[in-house]
Amino acid sequence: MTEYMKAEEKLKKRMNELETFYRTTLGREERVIELKQEVNQLLEQLGKNKKYRDYS
């Protein structure tokens, strides 16, 4: 295996790791937004002001 091929394999592995990290991070961010929206809805039902900005 040439040095170029080794470097290419290493780069592909790292790109896969970064893509996985990105998807995981994005999923968490979306869940945080959903939770903030739920908190706002509950506060409104209690007749209180929203705590978080609207993410729509």
PyMOL Python script that loads the backbone (N, CA, C, O; Angstrom):
from pymol import cmd

cmd.read_pdbstr("""\
ATOM      1  N   MET A   1       0.855  -1.174   0.000  1.00  0.00           N
ATOM      2  CA  MET A   1       0.000   0.000   0.000  1.00  0.00           C
ATOM      3  C   MET A   1       0.903   1.240   0.000  1.00  0.00           C
ATOM      4  O   MET A   1       1.831   1.350   0.801  1.00  0.00           O
ATOM      5  N   THR A   2       0.615   2.142  -0.892  1.00  0.00           N
ATOM      6  CA  THR A   2       1.447   3.339  -0.999  1.00  0.00           C
ATOM      7  C   THR A   2       1.106   4.337   0.114  1.00  0.00           C
ATOM      8  O   THR A   2       0.063   4.250   0.762  1.00  0.00           O
ATOM      9  N   GLU A   3       2.006   5.263   0.303  1.00  0.00           N
ATOM     10  CA  GLU A   3       1.775   6.309   1.305  1.00  0.00           C
ATOM     11  C   GLU A   3       0.529   7.112   0.976  1.00  0.00           C
ATOM     12  O   GLU A   3      -0.217   7.507   1.871  1.00  0.00           O
ATOM     13  N   TYR A   4       0.306   7.354  -0.315  1.00  0.00           N
ATOM     14  CA  TYR A   4      -0.882   8.096  -0.746  1.00  0.00           C
ATOM     15  C   TYR A   4      -2.149   7.354  -0.343  1.00  0.00           C
ATOM     16  O   TYR A   4      -3.092   7.955   0.172  1.00  0.00           O
ATOM     17  N   MET A   5      -2.168   6.053  -0.577  1.00  0.00           N
ATOM     18  CA  MET A   5      -3.351   5.255  -0.254  1.00  0.00           C
ATOM     19  C   MET A   5      -3.583   5.219   1.257  1.00  0.00           C
ATOM     20  O   MET A   5      -4.724   5.271   1.718  1.00  0.00           O
ATOM     21  N   LYS A   6      -2.499   5.131   2.020  1.00  0.00           N
ATOM     22  CA  LYS A   6      -2.624   5.151   3.480  1.00  0.00           C
ATOM     23  C   LYS A   6      -3.199   6.477   3.956  1.00  0.00           C
ATOM     24  O   LYS A   6      -4.073   6.511   4.822  1.00  0.00           O
ATOM     25  N   ALA A   7      -2.701   7.567   3.382  1.00  0.00           N
ATOM     26  CA  ALA A   7      -3.193   8.897   3.752  1.00  0.00           C
ATOM     27  C   ALA A   7      -4.657   9.050   3.362  1.00  0.00           C
ATOM     28  O   ALA A   7      -5.443   9.642   4.102  1.00  0.00           O
ATOM     29  N   GLU A   8      -5.021   8.518   2.206  1.00  0.00           N
ATOM     30  CA  GLU A   8      -6.403   8.598   1.748  1.00  0.00           C
ATOM     31  C   GLU A   8      -7.331   7.821   2.680  1.00  0.00           C
ATOM     32  O   GLU A   8      -8.416   8.302   3.007  1.00  0.00           O
ATOM     33  N   GLU A   9      -6.927   6.646   3.105  1.00  0.00           N
ATOM     34  CA  GLU A   9      -7.724   5.845   4.042  1.00  0.00           C
ATOM     35  C   GLU A   9      -7.880   6.563   5.384  1.00  0.00           C
ATOM     36  O   GLU A   9      -8.960   6.568   5.975  1.00  0.00           O
ATOM     37  N   LYS A  10      -6.806   7.157   5.846  1.00  0.00           N
ATOM     38  CA  LYS A  10      -6.844   7.903   7.105  1.00  0.00           C
ATOM     39  C   LYS A  10      -7.802   9.086   7.002  1.00  0.00           C
ATOM     40  O   LYS A  10      -8.562   9.362   7.929  1.00  0.00           O
ATOM     41  N   LEU A  11      -7.758   9.773   5.876  1.00  0.00           N
ATOM     42  CA  LEU A  11      -8.635  10.920   5.649  1.00  0.00           C
ATOM     43  C   LEU A  11     -10.099  10.477   5.597  1.00  0.00           C
ATOM     44  O   LEU A  11     -10.960  11.133   6.183  1.00  0.00           O
ATOM     45  N   LYS A  12     -10.389   9.380   4.908  1.00  0.00           N
ATOM     46  CA  LYS A  12     -11.759   8.863   4.831  1.00  0.00           C
ATOM     47  C   LYS A  12     -12.284   8.509   6.218  1.00  0.00           C
ATOM     48  O   LYS A  12     -13.430   8.808   6.554  1.00  0.00           O
ATOM     49  N   LYS A  13     -11.428   7.865   7.027  1.00  0.00           N
ATOM     50  CA  LYS A  13     -11.838   7.493   8.386  1.00  0.00           C
ATOM     51  C   LYS A  13     -12.162   8.741   9.198  1.00  0.00           C
ATOM     52  O   LYS A  13     -13.172   8.786   9.900  1.00  0.00           O
ATOM     53  N   ARG A  14     -11.313   9.741   9.102  1.00  0.00           N
ATOM     54  CA  ARG A  14     -11.528  10.984   9.858  1.00  0.00           C
ATOM     55  C   ARG A  14     -12.789  11.699   9.390  1.00  0.00           C
ATOM     56  O   ARG A  14     -13.530  12.243  10.208  1.00  0.00           O
ATOM     57  N   MET A  15     -13.039  11.705   8.088  1.00  0.00           N
ATOM     58  CA  MET A  15     -14.253  12.335   7.555  1.00  0.00           C
ATOM     59  C   MET A  15     -15.502  11.633   8.088  1.00  0.00           C
ATOM     60  O   MET A  15     -16.484  12.290   8.433  1.00  0.00           O
ATOM     61  N   ASN A  16     -15.468  10.315   8.157  1.00  0.00           N
ATOM     62  CA  ASN A  16     -16.598   9.564   8.712  1.00  0.00           C
ATOM     63  C   ASN A  16     -16.822   9.915  10.179  1.00  0.00           C
ATOM     64  O   ASN A  16     -17.963  10.068  10.616  1.00  0.00           O
ATOM     65  N   GLU A  17     -15.736  10.042  10.938  1.00  0.00           N
ATOM     66  CA  GLU A  17     -15.848  10.424  12.345  1.00  0.00           C
ATOM     67  C   GLU A  17     -16.479  11.810  12.474  1.00  0.00           C
ATOM     68  O   GLU A  17     -17.353  12.023  13.315  1.00  0.00           O
ATOM     69  N   LEU A  18     -16.038  12.744  11.647  1.00  0.00           N
ATOM     70  CA  LEU A  18     -16.572  14.108  11.699  1.00  0.00           C
ATOM     71  C   LEU A  18     -18.044  14.154  11.289  1.00  0.00           C
ATOM     72  O   LEU A  18     -18.826  14.903  11.875  1.00  0.00           O
ATOM     73  N   GLU A  19     -18.423  13.366  10.297  1.00  0.00           N
ATOM     74  CA  GLU A  19     -19.828  13.322   9.874  1.00  0.00           C
ATOM     75  C   GLU A  19     -20.702  12.761  10.986  1.00  0.00           C
ATOM     76  O   GLU A  19     -21.801  13.262  11.224  1.00  0.00           O
ATOM     77  N   THR A  20     -20.226  11.731  11.665  1.00  0.00           N
ATOM     78  CA  THR A  20     -20.967  11.155  12.789  1.00  0.00           C
ATOM     79  C   THR A  20     -21.114  12.181  13.907  1.00  0.00           C
ATOM     80  O   THR A  20     -22.197  12.329  14.472  1.00  0.00           O
ATOM     81  N   PHE A  21     -20.045  12.886  14.227  1.00  0.00           N
ATOM     82  CA  PHE A  21     -20.085  13.916  15.258  1.00  0.00           C
ATOM     83  C   PHE A  21     -21.082  15.010  14.880  1.00  0.00           C
ATOM     84  O   PHE A  21     -21.856  15.463  15.723  1.00  0.00           O
ATOM     85  N   TYR A  22     -21.065  15.434  13.615  1.00  0.00           N
ATOM     86  CA  TYR A  22     -21.966  16.481  13.150  1.00  0.00           C
ATOM     87  C   TYR A  22     -23.422  16.051  13.302  1.00  0.00           C
ATOM     88  O   TYR A  22     -24.243  16.811  13.815  1.00  0.00           O
ATOM     89  N   ARG A  23     -23.743  14.840  12.860  1.00  0.00           N
ATOM     90  CA  ARG A  23     -25.127  14.347  12.960  1.00  0.00           C
ATOM     91  C   ARG A  23     -25.564  14.249  14.415  1.00  0.00           C
ATOM     92  O   ARG A  23     -26.698  14.596  14.746  1.00  0.00           O
ATOM     93  N   THR A  24     -24.679  13.780  15.284  1.00  0.00           N
ATOM     94  CA  THR A  24     -25.007  13.665  16.703  1.00  0.00           C
ATOM     95  C   THR A  24     -25.248  15.037  17.315  1.00  0.00           C
ATOM     96  O   THR A  24     -26.213  15.234  18.053  1.00  0.00           O
ATOM     97  N   THR A  25     -24.378  15.975  17.010  1.00  0.00           N
ATOM     98  CA  THR A  25     -24.510  17.332  17.546  1.00  0.00           C
ATOM     99  C   THR A  25     -25.783  17.992  17.047  1.00  0.00           C
ATOM    100  O   THR A  25     -26.500  18.623  17.823  1.00  0.00           O
ATOM    101  N   LEU A  26     -26.070  17.853  15.764  1.00  0.00           N
ATOM    102  CA  LEU A  26     -27.270  18.447  15.195  1.00  0.00           C
ATOM    103  C   LEU A  26     -28.518  17.845  15.836  1.00  0.00           C
ATOM    104  O   LEU A  26     -29.473  18.569  16.120  1.00  0.00           O
ATOM    105  N   GLY A  27     -28.523  16.554  16.063  1.00  0.00           N
ATOM    106  CA  GLY A  27     -29.647  15.899  16.716  1.00  0.00           C
ATOM    107  C   GLY A  27     -29.881  16.427  18.114  1.00  0.00           C
ATOM    108  O   GLY A  27     -31.024  16.630  18.525  1.00  0.00           O
ATOM    109  N   ARG A  28     -28.813  16.647  18.839  1.00  0.00           N
ATOM    110  CA  ARG A  28     -28.937  17.194  20.200  1.00  0.00           C
ATOM    111  C   ARG A  28     -29.497  18.602  20.171  1.00  0.00           C
ATOM    112  O   ARG A  28     -30.352  18.959  20.981  1.00  0.00           O
ATOM    113  N   GLU A  29     -29.011  19.398  19.235  1.00  0.00           N
ATOM    114  CA  GLU A  29     -29.481  20.784  19.125  1.00  0.00           C
ATOM    115  C   GLU A  29     -30.975  20.823  18.825  1.00  0.00           C
ATOM    116  O   GLU A  29     -31.712  21.624  19.400  1.00  0.00           O
ATOM    117  N   GLU A  30     -31.414  19.954  17.925  1.00  0.00           N
ATOM    118  CA  GLU A  30     -32.839  19.898  17.596  1.00  0.00           C
ATOM    119  C   GLU A  30     -33.652  19.496  18.820  1.00  0.00           C
ATOM    120  O   GLU A  30     -34.738  20.033  19.041  1.00  0.00           O
ATOM    121  N   ARG A  31     -33.147  18.568  19.612  1.00  0.00           N
ATOM    122  CA  ARG A  31     -33.872  18.127  20.810  1.00  0.00           C
ATOM    123  C   ARG A  31     -33.942  19.248  21.843  1.00  0.00           C
ATOM    124  O   ARG A  31     -34.973  19.413  22.496  1.00  0.00           O
ATOM    125  N   VAL A  32     -32.882  20.013  22.003  1.00  0.00           N
ATOM    126  CA  VAL A  32     -32.886  21.142  22.935  1.00  0.00           C
ATOM    127  C   VAL A  32     -33.948  22.155  22.523  1.00  0.00           C
ATOM    128  O   VAL A  32     -34.673  22.681  23.367  1.00  0.00           O
ATOM    129  N   ILE A  33     -34.037  22.425  21.226  1.00  0.00           N
ATOM    130  CA  ILE A  33     -35.050  23.363  20.723  1.00  0.00           C
ATOM    131  C   ILE A  33     -36.450  22.838  21.028  1.00  0.00           C
ATOM    132  O   ILE A  33     -37.317  23.596  21.464  1.00  0.00           O
ATOM    133  N   GLU A  34     -36.673  21.545  20.801  1.00  0.00           N
ATOM    134  CA  GLU A  34     -37.977  20.950  21.101  1.00  0.00           C
ATOM    135  C   GLU A  34     -38.315  21.091  22.588  1.00  0.00           C
ATOM    136  O   GLU A  34     -39.447  21.421  22.943  1.00  0.00           O
ATOM    137  N   LEU A  35     -37.337  20.840  23.445  1.00  0.00           N
ATOM    138  CA  LEU A  35     -37.579  20.952  24.890  1.00  0.00           C
ATOM    139  C   LEU A  35     -37.906  22.381  25.291  1.00  0.00           C
ATOM    140  O   LEU A  35     -38.782  22.606  26.126  1.00  0.00           O
ATOM    141  N   LYS A  36     -37.216  23.343  24.709  1.00  0.00           N
ATOM    142  CA  LYS A  36     -37.500  24.747  25.013  1.00  0.00           C
ATOM    143  C   LYS A  36     -38.910  25.121  24.574  1.00  0.00           C
ATOM    144  O   LYS A  36     -39.602  25.870  25.264  1.00  0.00           O
ATOM    145  N   GLN A  37     -39.337  24.600  23.422  1.00  0.00           N
ATOM    146  CA  GLN A  37     -40.689  24.861  22.955  1.00  0.00           C
ATOM    147  C   GLN A  37     -41.718  24.249  23.915  1.00  0.00           C
ATOM    148  O   GLN A  37     -42.751  24.857  24.192  1.00  0.00           O
ATOM    149  N   GLU A  38     -41.432  23.058  24.414  1.00  0.00           N
ATOM    150  CA  GLU A  38     -42.335  22.414  25.366  1.00  0.00           C
ATOM    151  C   GLU A  38     -42.430  23.210  26.664  1.00  0.00           C
ATOM    152  O   GLU A  38     -43.513  23.358  27.229  1.00  0.00           O
ATOM    153  N   VAL A  39     -41.300  23.719  27.132  1.00  0.00           N
ATOM    154  CA  VAL A  39     -41.297  24.541  28.344  1.00  0.00           C
ATOM    155  C   VAL A  39     -42.152  25.779  28.122  1.00  0.00           C
ATOM    156  O   VAL A  39     -42.957  26.142  28.980  1.00  0.00           O
ATOM    157  N   ASN A  40     -41.983  26.428  26.976  1.00  0.00           N
ATOM    158  CA  ASN A  40     -42.787  27.611  26.661  1.00  0.00           C
ATOM    159  C   ASN A  40     -44.277  27.290  26.650  1.00  0.00           C
ATOM    160  O   ASN A  40     -45.081  28.062  27.172  1.00  0.00           O
ATOM    161  N   GLN A  41     -44.651  26.162  26.062  1.00  0.00           N
ATOM    162  CA  GLN A  41     -46.059  25.771  26.012  1.00  0.00           C
ATOM    163  C   GLN A  41     -46.618  25.550  27.416  1.00  0.00           C
ATOM    164  O   GLN A  41     -47.731  25.975  27.726  1.00  0.00           O
ATOM    165  N   LEU A  42     -45.841  24.887  28.251  1.00  0.00           N
ATOM    166  CA  LEU A  42     -46.290  24.648  29.626  1.00  0.00           C
ATOM    167  C   LEU A  42     -46.444  25.958  30.391  1.00  0.00           C
ATOM    168  O   LEU A  42     -47.407  26.140  31.136  1.00  0.00           O
ATOM    169  N   LEU A  43     -45.491  26.867  30.205  1.00  0.00           N
ATOM    170  CA  LEU A  43     -45.577  28.166  30.871  1.00  0.00           C
ATOM    171  C   LEU A  43     -46.814  28.925  30.414  1.00  0.00           C
ATOM    172  O   LEU A  43     -47.505  29.539  31.227  1.00  0.00           O
ATOM    173  N   GLU A  44     -47.097  28.886  29.116  1.00  0.00           N
ATOM    174  CA  GLU A  44     -48.286  29.565  28.601  1.00  0.00           C
ATOM    175  C   GLU A  44     -49.557  28.962  29.187  1.00  0.00           C
ATOM    176  O   GLU A  44     -50.497  29.689  29.510  1.00  0.00           O
ATOM    177  N   GLN A  45     -49.592  27.655  29.324  1.00  0.00           N
ATOM    178  CA  GLN A  45     -50.757  26.993  29.907  1.00  0.00           C
ATOM    179  C   GLN A  45     -50.962  27.412  31.359  1.00  0.00           C
ATOM    180  O   GLN A  45     -52.085  27.416  31.863  1.00  0.00           O
ATOM    181  N   LEU A  46     -49.874  27.760  32.018  1.00  0.00           N
ATOM    182  CA  LEU A  46     -49.956  28.218  33.405  1.00  0.00           C
ATOM    183  C   LEU A  46     -50.208  29.726  33.490  1.00  0.00           C
ATOM    184  O   LEU A  46     -50.296  30.290  34.580  1.00  0.00           O
ATOM    185  N   GLY A  47     -50.323  30.367  32.324  1.00  0.00           N
ATOM    186  CA  GLY A  47     -50.584  31.806  32.300  1.00  0.00           C
ATOM    187  C   GLY A  47     -49.341  32.638  32.551  1.00  0.00           C
ATOM    188  O   GLY A  47     -49.437  33.786  32.984  1.00  0.00           O
ATOM    189  N   LYS A  48     -48.187  32.076  32.286  1.00  0.00           N
ATOM    190  CA  LYS A  48     -46.930  32.798  32.515  1.00  0.00           C
ATOM    191  C   LYS A  48     -46.275  33.135  31.174  1.00  0.00           C
ATOM    192  O   LYS A  48     -46.640  32.604  30.125  1.00  0.00           O
ATOM    193  N   ASN A  49     -45.305  34.031  31.249  1.00  0.00           N
ATOM    194  CA  ASN A  49     -44.574  34.432  30.043  1.00  0.00           C
ATOM    195  C   ASN A  49     -43.626  33.335  29.589  1.00  0.00           C
ATOM    196  O   ASN A  49     -43.126  32.544  30.388  1.00  0.00           O
ATOM    197  N   LYS A  50     -43.394  33.310  28.270  1.00  0.00           N
ATOM    198  CA  LYS A  50     -42.437  32.371  27.716  1.00  0.00           C
ATOM    199  C   LYS A  50     -41.049  32.664  28.259  1.00  0.00           C
ATOM    200  O   LYS A  50     -40.697  33.813  28.524  1.00  0.00           O
ATOM    201  N   LYS A  51     -40.281  31.620  28.416  1.00  0.00           N
ATOM    202  CA  LYS A  51     -38.922  31.779  28.925  1.00  0.00           C
ATOM    203  C   LYS A  51     -37.907  31.840  27.771  1.00  0.00           C
ATOM    204  O   LYS A  51     -36.873  32.499  27.884  1.00  0.00           O
ATOM    205  N   TYR A  52     -38.209  31.152  26.670  1.00  0.00           N
ATOM    206  CA  TYR A  52     -37.281  31.045  25.551  1.00  0.00           C
ATOM    207  C   TYR A  52     -37.852  31.703  24.307  1.00  0.00           C
ATOM    208  O   TYR A  52     -39.067  31.798  24.133  1.00  0.00           O
ATOM    209  N   ARG A  53     -36.947  32.157  23.446  1.00  0.00           N
ATOM    210  CA  ARG A  53     -37.397  32.799  22.205  1.00  0.00           C
ATOM    211  C   ARG A  53     -38.057  31.763  21.303  1.00  0.00           C
ATOM    212  O   ARG A  53     -37.868  30.560  21.476  1.00  0.00           O
ATOM    213  N   ASP A  54     -38.826  32.243  20.349  1.00  0.00           N
ATOM    214  CA  ASP A  54     -39.528  31.371  19.416  1.00  0.00           C
ATOM    215  C   ASP A  54     -38.558  30.910  18.325  1.00  0.00           C
ATOM    216  O   ASP A  54     -37.911  31.729  17.672  1.00  0.00           O
ATOM    217  N   TYR A  55     -38.467  29.606  18.138  1.00  0.00           N
ATOM    218  CA  TYR A  55     -37.541  29.040  17.169  1.00  0.00           C
ATOM    219  C   TYR A  55     -38.193  28.685  15.840  1.00  0.00           C
ATOM    220  O   TYR A  55     -37.558  28.029  15.014  1.00  0.00           O
ATOM    221  N   SER A  56     -39.433  29.092  15.604  1.00  0.00           N
ATOM    222  CA  SER A  56     -40.129  28.717  14.365  1.00  0.00           C
ATOM    223  C   SER A  56     -39.559  29.391  13.159  1.00  0.00           C
ATOM    224  O   SER A  56     -40.039  29.174  12.046  1.00  0.00           O
TER     225      SER A  56
END
""", "prot")
cmd.dss("prot")
cmd.show_as("cartoon", "prot")
cmd.util.cbc("prot")
cmd.orient("prot")
